[in-house]
């Protein structure tokens, strides 16, 4: 192997960076081993710094913001601040010991303004997060939103990721053997302090299962309410019929489970404002879990129209169960139409045009 002589340009790099960060800093700019760099530095009569590389808190904040909002990496920031990757990371940790650079680097991958204006699409995903999502506040201080569904429903998470302009991917996780349901799950997880704060303003925060309430915004806005409720249903709702019924006619029912406040509010609201259900809630004797039901095919058909009119996001498996309740009575459900690549929405077809009149 031929000897690789040092060039004047390489010597200048060593002279500039070795006194600041030793061979580790120089290695970011040179295709040389640490030992070769140290030997060259001795010949150039250079000394590595005796003390640890340090930065001010203001500089640490600047580095965090560059990683967080600009998508910079530590490697890209080394030439700006000096030191080497490990030294730069440690200097930031001197001010923020619990900082997680992996979480921090993923922060820029999402549209933090998605919930600034809440329309039908945002309402649906807020309902889904309220039931099947979680808000995480780890020690790092980087707020996270996590939404997990069974693997067959991954397409909804893919659509949500697309809505958020998320630059990561929806990941698949295998459940632990000790868990009751061992089917793989799909999970979307991202960091956004702003999105988390928007959800908190609506009353959706960490450890929400037993304390969350229906946000007033949706109870006061009829159009948003049905998109929100569809998200809640896709998270914690059921559409079914008793198994002991006759073959010719099935009588369907709709149910939602959750904490007492969620079920009490929804059952009363649907009963008083839309004459759907009795408003009665069934409470567990051993936990804070409650549920309510809406039964009867006519009620189900009316509920179908209200839930799925103008629907862009929904679980097809639950919609398909709902639609069977209409089909057996000769009513045409809405049909799926591709409105843009990757998206479908429900549109009226045939006698579905008169469905609203028939159910009023």
Secondary structure, 3 states (H helix, E strand, C coil): CCCCCCCHHHHHHHHHHHHHHHHHHHCCCCCCCHHHHHHHHHHCCCCCCCCCCCCCHHHHHHHHHHHHHHCCCHHHHHHHHCCCHHHHHHHHHHHCCCCCHHHHHCHHHCCCCCCCCCCHHHHHHHHHHHHHEEEEECCCCCEEEEEEEEHHHHHHHHHHHHHCCCCCCCEEECCCCCCCCCCCEEEEEEECHHHHHHHHHCCCCCCCCCCCCCCHHHHCCHHHHHHHHHHHHHHHEEEEECCCCCCCCCCEEEEEEEEHHHHHHHHHHHHHHHCCCCCCCEECCCCCEEEEEEECHHHHHHHHHHHHCCCCCCCHHHHHHHHHHHHCCCCCCCEEEEEECCEEEEECCHHHHHHHHHHC
